């Protein structure tokens, strides 16, 4: 990977962490997340901005704190900042792990083209 691609990878990881941290109910502050994983708030902020390369064991700790799987924090080509497919009113009722699972399930269902002729 080129340096620019590596930098973008870490920015994507950071955006994913921030997105999950701020969308969970109750919302988790950077300081609270830092306390759970044993880092400073500044380190969490730098990870979220992609300025700090998150170590693998820290990624696992962050995933555990956010109640998701570590792979849910990694960018996937099929979900680059795609909006959730879960209706907002239902999404509010789900924890982050459930939301990711439902999104993944919905994305796996093939879409059908509407039929324009007679059957």
N, CA, C and O atoms as a printed pandas DataFrame, in Angstrom:
     atom_number atom_name residue_name chain_id  residue_number  x_coord  y_coord  z_coord
0              1         N          UNK        A               1    0.844   -1.188    0.000
1              2        CA          UNK        A               1    0.000    0.000    0.000
2              3         C          UNK        A               1    0.882    1.242    0.000
3              4         O          UNK        A               1    1.947    1.273    0.618
4              5         N          UNK        A               2    0.424    2.238   -0.691
5              6        CA          UNK        A               2    1.110    3.519   -0.696
6              7         C          UNK        A               2    0.826    4.254    0.604
7              8         O          UNK        A               2   -0.168    3.987    1.279
8              9         N          UNK        A               3    1.706    5.177    0.944
9             10        CA          UNK        A               3    1.553    5.934    2.190
10            11         C          UNK        A               3    0.196    6.629    2.256
11            12         O          UNK        A               3   -0.444    6.633    3.308
12            13         N          UNK        A               4   -0.247    7.211    1.154
13            14        CA          UNK        A               4   -1.542    7.894    1.132
14            15         C          UNK        A               4   -2.681    6.919    1.401
15            16         O          UNK        A               4   -3.646    7.262    2.084
16            17         N          UNK        A               5   -2.572    5.702    0.863
17            18        CA          UNK        A               5   -3.614    4.696    1.090
18            19         C          UNK        A               5   -3.626    4.236    2.550
19            20         O          UNK        A               5   -4.688    4.022    3.134
20            21         N          UNK        A               6   -2.441    4.090    3.126
21            22        CA          UNK        A               6   -2.346    3.696    4.532
22            23         C          UNK        A               6   -2.941    4.786    5.409
23            24         O          UNK        A               6   -3.696    4.492    6.336
24            25         N          UNK        A               7   -2.612    6.031    5.128
25            26        CA          UNK        A               7   -3.160    7.150    5.895
26            27         C          UNK        A               7   -4.687    7.170    5.810
27            28         O          UNK        A               7   -5.366    7.390    6.813
28            29         N          UNK        A               8   -5.220    6.939    4.615
29            30        CA          UNK        A               8   -6.674    6.929    4.439
30            31         C          UNK        A               8   -7.301    5.760    5.195
31            32         O          UNK        A               8   -8.392    5.900    5.749
32            33         N          UNK        A               9   -6.633    4.622    5.226
33            34        CA          UNK        A               9   -7.127    3.478    5.979
34            35         C          UNK        A               9   -7.306    3.835    7.454
35            36         O          UNK        A               9   -8.339    3.523    8.045
36            37         N          UNK        A              10   -6.319    4.479    8.043
37            38        CA          UNK        A              10   -6.416    4.849    9.454
38            39         C          UNK        A              10   -7.443    5.949    9.687
39            40         O          UNK        A              10   -8.066    5.989   10.748
40            41         N          UNK        A              11   -7.633    6.843    8.717
41            42        CA          UNK        A              11   -8.701    7.846    8.847
42            43         C          UNK        A              11  -10.070    7.167    8.825
43            44         O          UNK        A              11  -10.967    7.538    9.582
44            45         N          UNK        A              12  -10.226    6.164    7.946
45            46        CA          UNK        A              12  -11.494    5.422    7.875
46            47         C          UNK        A              12  -11.771    4.675    9.178
47            48         O          UNK        A              12  -12.900    4.676    9.670
48            49         N          UNK        A              13  -10.751    4.044    9.730
49            50        CA          UNK        A              13  -10.913    3.350   11.013
50            51         C          UNK        A              13  -11.347    4.346   12.086
51            52         O          UNK        A              13  -12.263    4.073   12.862
52            53         N          UNK        A              14  -10.690    5.490   12.123
53            54        CA          UNK        A              14  -11.031    6.517   13.107
54            55         C          UNK        A              14  -12.450    7.024   12.944
55            56         O          UNK        A              14  -13.160    7.219   13.931
56            57         N          UNK        A              15  -12.874    7.241   11.688
57            58        CA          UNK        A              15  -14.254    7.695   11.447
58            59         C          UNK        A              15  -15.252    6.639   11.910
59            60         O          UNK        A              15  -16.302    6.965   12.463
60            61         N          UNK        A              16  -14.916    5.369   11.680
61            62        CA          UNK        A              16  -15.798    4.291   12.116
62            63         C          UNK        A              16  -15.925    4.246   13.624
63            64         O          UNK        A              16  -17.020    4.057   14.155
64            65         N          UNK        A              17  -14.812    4.418   14.315
65            66        CA          UNK        A              17  -14.831    4.431   15.781
66            67         C          UNK        A              17  -15.683    5.594   16.276
67            68         O          UNK        A              17  -16.533    5.425   17.150
68            69         N          UNK        A              18  -15.451    6.763   15.716
69            70        CA          UNK        A              18  -16.211    7.944   16.143
70            71         C          UNK        A              18  -17.709    7.760   15.883
71            72         O          UNK        A              18  -18.540    8.079   16.733
72            73         N          UNK        A              19  -18.039    7.245   14.701
73            74        CA          UNK        A              19  -19.445    7.038   14.338
74            75         C          UNK        A              19  -20.121    6.097   15.345
75            76         O          UNK        A              19  -21.212    6.389   15.835
76            77         N          UNK        A              20  -19.477    4.986   15.644
77            78        CA          UNK        A              20  -20.072    4.040   16.595
78            79         C          UNK        A              20  -20.119    4.613   18.013
79            80         O          UNK        A              20  -21.084    4.392   18.746
80            81         N          UNK        A              21  -19.087    5.338   18.390
81            82        CA          UNK        A              21  -19.030    5.916   19.738
82            83         C          UNK        A              21  -20.143    6.938   19.946
83            84         O          UNK        A              21  -20.762    6.977   21.009
84            85         N          UNK        A              22  -20.398    7.762   18.934
85            86        CA          UNK        A              22  -21.384    8.836   19.091
86            87         C          UNK        A              22  -22.813    8.374   18.850
87            88         O          UNK        A              22  -23.756    9.034   19.287
88            89         N          UNK        A              23  -22.990    7.247   18.160
89            90        CA          UNK        A              23  -24.343    6.761   17.874
90            91         C          UNK        A              23  -24.869    5.800   18.925
91            92         O          UNK        A              23  -26.066    5.517   18.958
92            93         N          UNK        A              24  -24.008    5.301   19.771
93            94        CA          UNK        A              24  -24.486    4.330   20.761
94            95         C          UNK        A              24  -25.311    5.055   21.815
95            96         O          UNK        A              24  -25.140    6.251   22.053
96            97         N          UNK        A              25  -26.195    4.311   22.428
97            98        CA          UNK        A              25  -27.048    4.871   23.479
98            99         C          UNK        A              25  -26.765    4.141   24.775
99           100         O          UNK        A              25  -26.959    2.926   24.803
100          101         N          UNK        A              26  -26.331    4.762   25.833
101          102        CA          UNK        A              26  -26.026    6.187   25.871
102          103         C          UNK        A              26  -24.724    6.477   25.125
103          104         O          UNK        A              26  -23.846    5.624   24.995
104          105         N          UNK        A              27  -24.639    7.709   24.646
105          106        CA          UNK        A              27  -23.459    8.158   23.909
106          107         C          UNK        A              27  -22.222    8.028   24.792
107          108         O          UNK        A              27  -22.276    8.303   25.991
108          109         N          UNK        A              28  -21.122    7.614   24.203
109          110        CA          UNK        A              28  -19.878    7.432   24.937
110          111         C          UNK        A              28  -18.924    8.566   24.562
111          112         O          UNK        A              28  -18.633    8.772   23.383
112          113         N          UNK        A              29  -18.447    9.287   25.550
113          114        CA          UNK        A              29  -17.509   10.387   25.279
114          115         C          UNK        A              29  -16.125    9.817   24.964
115          116         O          UNK        A              29  -15.837    8.657   25.257
116          117         N          UNK        A              30  -15.279   10.647   24.367
117          118        CA          UNK        A              30  -13.900   10.239   24.125
118          119         C          UNK        A              30  -13.218    9.908   25.447
119          120         O          UNK        A              30  -12.462    8.940   25.534
120          121         N          UNK        A              31  -13.481   10.700   26.460
121          122        CA          UNK        A              31  -12.860   10.488   27.763
122          123         C          UNK        A              31  -13.298    9.153   28.383
123          124         O          UNK        A              31  -12.481    8.430   28.954
124          125         N          UNK        A              32  -14.579    8.839   28.267
125          126        CA          UNK        A              32  -15.082    7.574   28.810
126          127         C          UNK        A              32  -14.490    6.387   28.050
127          128         O          UNK        A              32  -14.092    5.392   28.657
128          129         N          UNK        A              33  -14.433    6.493   26.731
129          130        CA          UNK        A              33  -13.835    5.418   25.928
130          131         C          UNK        A              33  -12.365    5.255   26.295
131          132         O          UNK        A              33  -11.874    4.136   26.445
132          133         N          UNK        A              34  -11.678    6.363   26.437
133          134        CA          UNK        A              34  -10.261    6.323   26.815
134          135         C          UNK        A              34  -10.070    5.606   28.144
135          136         O          UNK        A              34   -9.147    4.805   28.292
136          137         N          UNK        A              35  -10.935    5.887   29.106
137          138        CA          UNK        A              35  -10.839    5.254   30.411
138          139         C          UNK        A              35  -11.032    3.750   30.336
139          140         O          UNK        A              35  -10.350    2.995   31.029
140          141         N          UNK        A              36  -11.962    3.316   29.496
141          142        CA          UNK        A              36  -12.239    1.888   29.361
142          143         C          UNK        A              36  -11.058    1.151   28.719
143          144         O          UNK        A              36  -10.718    0.040   29.126
144          145         N          UNK        A              37  -10.439    1.774   27.717
145          146        CA          UNK        A              37   -9.368    1.077   26.987
146          147         C          UNK        A              37   -7.973    1.400   27.521
147          148         O          UNK        A              37   -6.986    0.841   27.041
148          149         N          UNK        A              38   -7.877    2.292   28.506
149          150        CA          UNK        A              38   -6.585    2.597   29.107
150          151         C          UNK        A              38   -5.707    3.534   28.304
151          152         O          UNK        A              38   -4.482    3.412   28.317
152          153         N          UNK        A              39   -6.331    4.469   27.606
153          154        CA          UNK        A              39   -5.609    5.488   26.844
154          155         C          UNK        A              39   -6.013    6.865   27.342
155          156         O          UNK        A              39   -6.930    7.001   28.151
156          157         N          UNK        A              40   -5.325    7.876   26.855
157          158        CA          UNK        A              40   -5.727    9.252   27.172
158          159         C          UNK        A              40   -6.816    9.687   26.199
159          160         O          UNK        A              40   -6.967    9.110   25.122
160          161         N          UNK        A              41   -7.573   10.711   26.590
161          162        CA          UNK        A              41   -8.599   11.253   25.695
162          163         C          UNK        A              41   -7.958   11.766   24.416
163          164         O          UNK        A              41   -8.530   11.627   23.335
164          165         N          UNK        A              42   -6.765   12.364   24.531
165          166        CA          UNK        A              42   -6.057   12.872   23.350
166          167         C          UNK        A              42   -5.707   11.733   22.390
167          168         O          UNK        A              42   -5.762   11.905   21.173
168          169         N          UNK        A              43   -5.351   10.584   22.936
169          170        CA          UNK        A              43   -5.048    9.430   22.071
170          171         C          UNK        A              43   -6.285    8.989   21.302
171          172         O          UNK        A              43   -6.202    8.695   20.109
172          173         N          UNK        A              44   -7.431    8.941   21.973
173          174        CA          UNK        A              44   -8.684    8.578   21.291
174          175         C          UNK        A              44   -8.993    9.605   20.208
175          176         O          UNK        A              44   -9.380    9.238   19.098
176          177         N          UNK        A              45   -8.828   10.883   20.519
177          178        CA          UNK        A              45   -9.081   11.940   19.529
178          179         C          UNK        A              45   -8.156   11.766   18.323
179          180         O          UNK        A              45   -8.594   11.906   17.181
180          181         N          UNK        A              46   -6.896   11.466   18.567
181          182        CA          UNK        A              46   -5.946   11.275   17.469
182          183         C          UNK        A              46   -6.261   10.028   16.651
183          184         O          UNK        A              46   -6.089   10.031   15.432
184          185         N          UNK        A              47   -6.718    8.969   17.301
185          186        CA          UNK        A              47   -7.128    7.764   16.570
186          187         C          UNK        A              47   -8.326    8.095   15.686
187          188         O          UNK        A              47   -8.356    7.714   14.515
188          189         N          UNK        A              48   -9.305    8.796   16.231
189          190        CA          UNK        A              48  -10.506    9.139   15.473
190          191         C          UNK        A              48  -10.202   10.044   14.285
191          192         O          UNK        A              48  -10.899    9.977   13.273
192          193         N          UNK        A              49   -9.194   10.876   14.384
193          194        CA          UNK        A              49   -8.804   11.755   13.271
194          195         C          UNK        A              49   -7.856   11.060   12.301
195          196         O          UNK        A              49   -7.530   11.614   11.252
196          197         N          UNK        A              50   -7.411    9.851   12.643
197          198        CA          UNK        A              50   -6.482    9.133   11.777
198          199         C          UNK        A              50   -5.055    9.599   11.933
199          200         O          UNK        A              50   -4.208    9.268   11.104
200          201         N          UNK        A              51   -4.763   10.365   12.981
201          202        CA          UNK        A              51   -3.411   10.872   13.216
202          203         C          UNK        A              51   -2.558    9.883   13.981
203          204         O          UNK        A              51   -1.335   10.009   14.027
204          205         N          UNK        A              52   -3.208    8.895   14.584
205          206        CA          UNK        A              52   -2.506    7.907   15.396
206          207         C          UNK        A              52   -2.897    6.529   14.880
207          208         O          UNK        A              52   -4.084    6.228   14.753
208          209         N          UNK        A              53   -1.921    5.700   14.585
209          210        CA          UNK        A              53   -2.203    4.352   14.104
210          211         C          UNK        A              53   -2.540    3.460   15.287
211          212         O          UNK        A              53   -1.709    3.197   16.156
212          213         N          UNK        A              54   -3.769    3.012   15.291
213          214        CA          UNK        A              54   -4.269    2.220   16.405
214          215         C          UNK        A              54   -3.635    0.828   16.378
215          216         O          UNK        A              54   -3.598    0.167   15.340
216          217         N          UNK        A              55   -3.140    0.402   17.532
217          218        CA          UNK        A              55   -2.550   -0.930   17.642
218          219         C          UNK        A              55   -3.658   -1.973   17.667
219          220         O          UNK        A              55   -4.783   -1.691   18.081
220          221         N          UNK        A              56   -3.331   -3.168   17.223
221          222        CA          UNK        A              56   -4.326   -4.219   17.092
222          223         C          UNK        A              56   -5.015   -4.533   18.422
223          224         O          UNK        A              56   -6.239   -4.660   18.464
224          225         N          UNK        A              57   -4.258   -4.657   19.491
225          226        CA          UNK        A              57   -4.891   -4.969   20.778
226          227         C          UNK        A              57   -5.789   -3.821   21.255
227          228         O          UNK        A              57   -6.786   -4.055   21.938
228          229         N          UNK        A              58   -5.439   -2.596   20.898
229          230        CA          UNK        A              58   -6.275   -1.442   21.257
230          231         C          UNK        A              58   -7.560   -1.459   20.423
231          232         O          UNK        A              58   -8.630   -1.114   20.923
232          233         N          UNK        A              59   -7.453   -1.857   19.159
233          234        CA          UNK        A              59   -8.632   -1.971   18.304
234          235         C          UNK        A              59   -9.620   -2.968   18.923
235          236         O          UNK        A              59  -10.826   -2.721   18.940
236          237         N          UNK        A              60   -9.111   -4.082   19.424
237          238        CA          UNK        A              60   -9.965   -5.066   20.085
238          239         C          UNK        A              60  -10.600   -4.475   21.346
239          240         O          UNK        A              60  -11.783   -4.696   21.608
240          241         N          UNK        A              61   -9.825   -3.733   22.118
241          242        CA          UNK        A              61  -10.363   -3.108   23.330
242          243         C          UNK        A              61  -11.451   -2.090   22.994
243          244         O          UNK        A              61  -12.478   -2.026   23.669
244          245         N          UNK        A              62  -11.224   -1.308   21.963
245          246        CA          UNK        A              62  -12.217   -0.316   21.536
246          247         C          UNK        A              62  -13.491   -1.016   21.064
247          248         O          UNK        A              62  -14.596   -0.606   21.420
248          249         N          UNK        A              63  -13.338   -2.069   20.267
249          250        CA          UNK        A              63  -14.502   -2.818   19.783
250          251         C          UNK        A              63  -15.309   -3.368   20.954
251          252         O          UNK        A              63  -16.537   -3.285   20.967
252          253         N          UNK        A              64  -14.610   -3.928   21.934
253          254        CA          UNK        A              64  -15.291   -4.471   23.105
254          255         C          UNK        A              64  -16.052   -3.358   23.846
255          256         O          UNK        A              64  -17.194   -3.555   24.261
256          257         N          UNK        A              65  -15.421   -2.204   24.007
257          258        CA          UNK        A              65  -16.058   -1.083   24.704
258          259         C          UNK        A              65  -17.288   -0.581   23.956
259          260         O          UNK        A              65  -18.242   -0.111   24.576
260          261         N          UNK        A              66  -17.272   -0.680   22.613
261          262        CA          UNK        A              66  -18.386   -0.209   21.800
262          263         C          UNK        A              66  -19.407   -1.313   21.526
263          264         O          UNK        A              66  -20.408   -1.089   20.845
264          265         N          UNK        A              67  -19.145   -2.507   22.064
265          266        CA          UNK        A              67  -20.043   -3.650   21.910
266          267         C          UNK        A              67  -20.214   -4.053   20.443
267          268         O          UNK        A              67  -21.320   -4.350   19.992
268          269         N          UNK        A              68  -19.098   -4.057   19.710
269          270        CA          UNK        A              68  -19.086   -4.527   18.331
270          271         C          UNK        A              68  -17.907   -5.483   18.160
271          272         O          UNK        A              68  -17.086   -5.643   19.064
272          273         N          UNK        A              69  -17.838   -6.104   17.008
273          274        CA          UNK        A              69  -16.705   -6.958   16.680
274          275         C          UNK        A              69  -15.590   -6.088   16.094
275          276         O          UNK        A              69  -15.879   -5.068   15.469
276          277         N          UNK        A              70  -14.327   -6.467   16.282
277          278        CA          UNK        A              70  -13.230   -5.657   15.737
278          279         C          UNK        A              70  -13.360   -5.394   14.236
279          280         O          UNK        A              70  -13.033   -4.302   13.772
280          281         N          UNK        A              71  -13.832   -6.378   13.478
281          282        CA          UNK        A              71  -13.956   -6.164   12.027
282          283         C          UNK        A              71  -15.002   -5.099   11.700
283          284         O          UNK        A              71  -14.988   -4.539   10.604
284          285         N          UNK        A              72  -15.902   -4.814   12.633
285          286        CA          UNK        A              72  -16.891   -3.756   12.400
286          287         C          UNK        A              72  -16.257   -2.369   12.423
287          288         O          UNK        A              72  -16.867   -1.402   11.968
288          289         N          UNK        A              73  -15.039   -2.265   12.949
289          290        CA          UNK        A              73  -14.331   -0.982   12.992
290          291         C          UNK        A              73  -13.475   -0.766   11.747
291          292         O          UNK        A              73  -12.961    0.329   11.519
292          293         N          UNK        A              74  -13.328   -1.808   10.951
293          294        CA          UNK        A              74  -12.495   -1.712    9.755
294          295         C          UNK        A              74  -13.338   -1.327    8.555
295          296         O          UNK        A              74  -14.498   -1.729    8.459
296          297         N          UNK        A              75  -12.773   -0.554    7.639
297          298        CA          UNK        A              75  -13.530   -0.168    6.447
298          299         C          UNK        A              75  -13.767   -1.371    5.541
299          300         O          UNK        A              75  -12.907   -2.241    5.406
300          301         N          UNK        A              76  -14.934   -1.407    4.927
301          302        CA          UNK        A              76  -15.291   -2.438    3.961
302          303         C          UNK        A              76  -15.707   -1.728    2.688
303          304         O          UNK        A              76  -16.402   -0.713    2.734
304          305         N          UNK        A              77  -15.286   -2.256    1.564
305          306        CA          UNK        A              77  -15.585   -1.604    0.291
306          307         C          UNK        A              77  -17.078   -1.504    0.028
307          308         O          UNK        A              77  -17.516   -0.597   -0.680
308          309         N          UNK        A              78  -17.871   -2.417    0.584
309          310        CA          UNK        A              78  -19.309   -2.392    0.334
310          311         C          UNK        A              78  -20.083   -1.464    1.259
311          312         O          UNK        A              78  -21.305   -1.366    1.147
312          313         N          UNK        A              79  -19.392   -0.776    2.178
313          314        CA          UNK        A              79  -20.112    0.116    3.086
314          315         C          UNK        A              79  -19.367    1.409    3.357
315          316         O          UNK        A              79  -19.436    1.924    4.473
316          317         N          UNK        A              80  -18.672    1.942    2.398
317          318        CA          UNK        A              80  -17.936    3.182    2.584
318          319         C          UNK        A              80  -18.895    4.309    2.910
319          320         O          UNK        A              80  -19.526    4.885    2.023
320          321         N          UNK        A              81  -18.996    4.617    4.193
321          322        CA          UNK        A              81  -19.854    5.696    4.686
322          323         C          UNK        A              81  -21.271    5.640    4.137
323          324         O          UNK        A              81  -21.915    6.674    3.958
324          325         N          UNK        A              82  -21.759    4.422    3.868
325          326        CA          UNK        A              82  -23.123    4.307    3.384
326          327         C          UNK        A              82  -24.085    4.486    4.550
327          328         O          UNK        A              82  -23.832    4.007    5.655
328          329         N          UNK        A              83  -25.180    5.172    4.298
329          330        CA          UNK        A              83  -26.122    5.379    5.380
330          331         C          UNK        A              83  -26.747    4.049    5.790
331          332         O          UNK        A              83  -26.795    3.098    5.010
332          333         N          UNK        A              84  -27.207    4.006    6.993
333          334        CA          UNK        A              84  -27.833    2.787    7.484
334          335         C          UNK        A              84  -29.097    2.503    6.699
335          336         O          UNK        A              84  -29.786    3.420    6.254
336          337         N          UNK        A              85  -29.394    1.230    6.535
337          338        CA          UNK        A              85  -30.604    0.827    5.832
338          339         C          UNK        A              85  -31.748    0.605    6.821
339          340         O          UNK        A              85  -32.879    0.332    6.421
340          341         N          UNK        A              86  -31.447    0.723    8.097
341          342        CA          UNK        A              86  -32.451    0.510    9.137
342          343         C          UNK        A              86  -33.193    1.828    9.359
343          344         O          UNK        A              86  -32.563    2.872    9.525
344          345         N          UNK        A              87  -34.526    1.785    9.364
345          346        CA          UNK        A              87  -35.273    3.022    9.630
346          347         C          UNK        A              87  -34.813    3.649   10.950
347          348         O          UNK        A              87  -34.517    2.945   11.915
348          349         N          UNK        A              88  -34.759    4.961   10.974
349          350        CA          UNK        A              88  -34.213    5.672   12.133
350          351         C          UNK        A              88  -34.941    5.344   13.428
351          352         O          UNK        A              88  -34.304    5.202   14.472
352          353         N          UNK        A              89  -36.272    5.222   13.380
353          354        CA          UNK        A              89  -37.007    4.930   14.616
354          355         C          UNK        A              89  -36.645    3.552   15.171
355          356         O          UNK        A              89  -36.589    3.374   16.387
356          357         N          UNK        A              90  -36.401    2.579   14.297
357          358        CA          UNK        A              90  -35.980    1.250   14.736
358          359         C          UNK        A              90  -34.514    1.266   15.157
359          360         O          UNK        A              90  -34.136    0.616   16.132
360          361         N          UNK        A              91  -33.699    2.001   14.430
361          362        CA          UNK        A              91  -32.264    2.069   14.714
362          363         C          UNK        A              91  -32.004    2.569   16.126
363          364         O          UNK        A              91  -31.053    2.126   16.771
364          365         N          UNK        A              92  -32.825    3.474   16.612
365          366        CA          UNK        A              92  -32.656    4.019   17.960
366          367         C          UNK        A              92  -32.879    2.956   19.030
367          368         O          UNK        A              92  -32.373    3.081   20.146
368          369         N          UNK        A              93  -33.628    1.917   18.697
369          370        CA          UNK        A              93  -33.936    0.854   19.648
370          371         C          UNK        A              93  -32.842   -0.214   19.709
371          372         O          UNK        A              93  -32.831   -1.033   20.628
372          373         N          UNK        A              94  -31.922   -0.212   18.736
373          374        CA          UNK        A              94  -30.893   -1.246   18.648
374          375         C          UNK        A              94  -29.580   -0.775   19.254
375          376         O          UNK        A              94  -29.252    0.410   19.188
376          377         N          UNK        A              95  -28.831   -1.697   19.842
377          378        CA          UNK        A              95  -27.483   -1.347   20.284
378          379         C          UNK        A              95  -26.572   -1.398   19.053
379          380         O          UNK        A              95  -26.988   -1.923   18.020
380          381         N          UNK        A              96  -25.349   -0.874   19.126
381          382        CA          UNK        A              96  -24.479   -0.823   17.940
382          383         C          UNK        A              96  -24.256   -2.186   17.282
383          384         O          UNK        A              96  -24.253   -2.282   16.055
384          385         N          UNK        A              97  -24.071   -3.220   18.065
385          386        CA          UNK        A              97  -23.845   -4.551   17.493
386          387         C          UNK        A              97  -25.077   -5.017   16.713
387          388         O          UNK        A              97  -24.946   -5.564   15.618
388          389         N          UNK        A              98  -26.264   -4.804   17.269
389          390        CA          UNK        A              98  -27.492   -5.200   16.580
390          391         C          UNK        A              98  -27.681   -4.392   15.298
391          392         O          UNK        A              98  -28.088   -4.938   14.272
392          393         N          UNK        A              99  -27.385   -3.094   15.354
393          394        CA          UNK        A              99  -27.523   -2.225   14.188
394          395         C          UNK        A              99  -26.633   -2.702   13.046
395          396         O          UNK        A              99  -27.071   -2.765   11.898
396          397         N          UNK        A             100  -25.378   -3.038   13.361
397          398        CA          UNK        A             100  -24.436   -3.528   12.344
398          399         C          UNK        A             100  -24.944   -4.838   11.757
399          400         O          UNK        A             100  -24.899   -5.034   10.543
400          401         N          UNK        A             101  -25.425   -5.733   12.611
401          402        CA          UNK        A             101  -25.912   -7.033   12.140
402          403         C          UNK        A             101  -27.123   -6.876   11.226
403          404         O          UNK        A             101  -27.200   -7.531   10.187
404          405         N          UNK        A             102  -28.068   -6.017   11.601
405          406        CA          UNK        A             102  -29.252   -5.805   10.776
406          407         C          UNK        A             102  -28.866   -5.152    9.449
407          408         O          UNK        A             102  -29.371   -5.550    8.399
408          409         N          UNK        A             103  -27.979   -4.155    9.481
409          410        CA          UNK        A             103  -27.510   -3.534    8.236
410          411         C          UNK        A             103  -26.875   -4.574    7.322
411          412         O          UNK        A             103  -27.154   -4.609    6.123
412          413         N          UNK        A             104  -26.024   -5.419    7.890
413          414        CA          UNK        A             104  -25.340   -6.448    7.100
414          415         C          UNK        A             104  -26.363   -7.404    6.486
415          416         O          UNK        A             104  -26.241   -7.785    5.322
416          417         N          UNK        A             105  -27.361   -7.787    7.263
417          418        CA          UNK        A             105  -28.402   -8.681    6.766
418          419         C          UNK        A             105  -29.188   -8.025    5.631
419          420         O          UNK        A             105  -29.431   -8.652    4.599
420          421         N          UNK        A             106  -29.581   -6.778    5.817
421          422        CA          UNK        A             106  -30.342   -6.073    4.788
422          423         C          UNK        A             106  -29.534   -5.906    3.498
423          424         O          UNK        A             106  -30.082   -6.005    2.400
424          425         N          UNK        A             107  -28.237   -5.655    3.638
425          426        CA          UNK        A             107  -27.393   -5.487    2.451
426          427         C          UNK        A             107  -27.177   -6.807    1.711
427          428         O          UNK        A             107  -26.847   -6.804    0.525
428          429         N          UNK        A             108  -27.360   -7.927    2.399
429          430        CA          UNK        A             108  -27.138   -9.222    1.761
430          431         C          UNK        A             108  -28.350   -9.691    0.958
431          432         O          UNK        A             108  -28.249  -10.637    0.177
432          433         N          UNK        A             109  -29.490   -9.034    1.148
433          434        CA          UNK        A             109  -30.705   -9.415    0.426
434          435         C          UNK        A             109  -30.635   -8.808   -0.970
435          436         O          UNK        A             109  -30.524   -7.590   -1.112
436          437         N          UNK        A             110  -30.702   -9.662   -2.017
437          438        CA          UNK        A             110  -30.629   -9.117   -3.378
438          439         C          UNK        A             110  -31.837   -8.229   -3.671
439          440         O          UNK        A             110  -32.967   -8.540   -3.295
440          441         N          UNK        A             111  -31.566   -7.128   -4.346
441          442        CA          UNK        A             111  -32.666   -6.233   -4.722
442          443         C          UNK        A             111  -33.217   -6.686   -6.058
443          444         O          UNK        A             111  -32.479   -7.154   -6.925
444          445         N          UNK        A             112  -34.499   -6.542   -6.212
445          446        CA          UNK        A             112  -35.146   -6.941   -7.463
446          447         C          UNK        A             112  -35.513   -5.703   -8.244
447          448         O          UNK        A             112  -35.931   -4.686   -7.692
448          449         N          UNK        A             113  -35.347   -5.822   -9.532
449          450        CA          UNK        A             113  -35.784   -4.748  -10.415
450          451         C          UNK        A             113  -37.301   -4.810  -10.515
451          452         O          UNK        A             113  -37.870   -5.893  -10.649
452          453         N          UNK        A             114  -37.957   -3.663  -10.450
453          454        CA          UNK        A             114  -39.418   -3.704  -10.594
454          455         C          UNK        A             114  -39.798   -4.199  -11.982
455          456         O          UNK        A             114  -39.159   -3.843  -12.973
456          457         N          UNK        A             115  -40.829   -5.012  -12.047
457          458        CA          UNK        A             115  -41.247   -5.526  -13.344
458          459         C          UNK        A             115  -42.172   -4.501  -13.987
459          460         O          UNK        A             115  -43.082   -3.965  -13.355
460          461         N          UNK        A             116  -41.906   -4.249  -15.264
461          462        CA          UNK        A             116  -42.681   -3.220  -15.968
462          463         C          UNK        A             116  -43.654   -3.833  -16.975
463          464         O          UNK        A             116  -44.431   -3.124  -17.615
464          465         N          UNK        A             117  -43.603   -5.099  -17.100
465          466        CA          UNK        A             117  -44.501   -5.753  -18.069
466          467         C          UNK        A             117  -45.422   -6.710  -17.357
467          468         O          UNK        A             117  -45.407   -6.832  -16.132
468          469         N          UNK        A             118  -46.231   -7.390  -18.159
469          470        CA          UNK        A             118  -47.128   -8.374  -17.583
470          471         C          UNK        A             118  -46.377   -9.666  -17.357
471          472         O          UNK        A             118  -45.440   -9.984  -18.089
472          473         N          UNK        A             119  -46.785  -10.409  -16.349
473          474        CA          UNK        A             119  -46.147  -11.691  -16.055
474          475         C          UNK        A             119  -46.702  -12.786  -16.887
475          476         O          UNK        A             119  -46.274  -13.934  -16.763
